[in-house]
Amino acid sequence: MLDVREIQELPQSLTDVAEAIGLAATLALVEHAGGVRIYVLERLGDEHRLIDWLGREAAVRLSEALAMEELVVPRCADALRRVRNRQMRLERDQGARPAELALRYRLTERQVYTILSRADDEARDQISLL
């Protein structure tokens, strides 16, 4: 489950969006429009793409918060990768095998082992600070 750390990892422009529509809807926005600009209308028609991407409630909240503004949606690749890696480590600690993680996250087992070994190094560095 995503928490406050993930919100803090987002660029400032998306932090404001996440406060208005929630983290899950913000991540959906990044998934669909990351890397491009979108113009937020004051009134959204039933067929508007934001409703398709975010759901009606989140799209309306976004429209209320940022009506008539052009929103640059960053890709957030680095932040999303860090979130994914933390989640993978958590799942491994809960018993998931590397092969399961590879299938779930659409990575090779070798990539999973690399990610998990880096996470272990980071955790050891944190423990050594204590």
N, C-alpha and C positions, 0 to 999 in steps of 0.2 A: 504494500500500500504506500502511496506517495505521501510525503509529509512536508512540513515547513521547509526543510532543507532543499527540497526540489523546487519550491517556489522561489527561494533565494537564489537558486542557480539560474533562473531565467533572466534574460536581459530586462532592464528597467521598463522598456516599452511593453513587455508582456506581463510584468508584475502588475501593472495597472489593469490590464485586461483580465488577469487571473482574479484580482480582487473584485472585479465587476461580474464575471461569469463563472468563476470557479476554475480549479486546476484542470479537471478532466475536459471541460469544454475548451479551455485554452490549448491543451495538447491536441485536441481534435482540430482546432483552427490551424495549428502549426503543421499537422499532418496533411491537411488539405491545401493550405495556402502559404506554406513556408517558402520564403524567398521572393515573394511578390507583394505588391501593394493591393489593398482592397479599399474600396470606398464604402463607408458605412452609411447606409440610407437612414433617413428619419423614420420612414414607414417601410416595412418589409412586406412584400406580397407573399401569398401562400407558396409560390414556386421559387422564392429567392434561395440562392445557393447557401447562404448562411443558415437558413432553417434546415436544409438538408444536412449540412456539416455538423451543426451544433445542437440541433433540436430547437423547437420553437421558443421555449422558455429562455434558454441561454442567448439565442439570437436576439430576442426582444430586449433582454438586459443589456447586451452589447450595443444595440441600437440606441437605447436610452442613455447609456453612458458616453457613447462616442458618436452620436448622430452628426452627420455632415462632415465627418473627418476622414482623411485618408490615413489608413493604418498600414504601416510597413510591418509585415509579419516576418520576423527572422526565422531562419531554418532551425536554429538551436541545436545543431548536430552535436557539439561538444557537451552541452548540458544534458541532453537526452542520453548520450552515450554513458556519461557518469552515472546517471540515474539507473540505466539498464545494468551497468556493471555492479552497482550496489545491490540491486534487486537479485541479480544472479548469485552473488555471494550469500545473501540472506537465504535464498532457496537451497543453495548447497549446504549451508549450515543446518537447514531443516531436513536434510536427507536426500535432496535431489542429486541424481548422478549426472556427470558431465554430458553423457549422451542425451539424456532427457533435456538438459539445458540447451544443448546444441540444436535439437529439433524445435524446441519451444521458441528460441530466439533467432532461428534460421541462421546459425553460424556453424562452422566446422568444430569438431571436438578439439582440434588443435587451438583454435581461437579461444574456445572456452577455457582450456587449460592455461593459456597465456593470460587471459583476463583474471582468472581466479588466482594465479600466482602473483600477479601484480597487486591484487587486493590484499593478499596475505602479507606482502611486503609492506604495504601502507599500514595495515593493522599492527604489524610488529613495530613499525616506527612510532606509532601512537602509544603503544604500550611502553616502549623504552623511554618516552617522555615522562611517564608517571614515575 
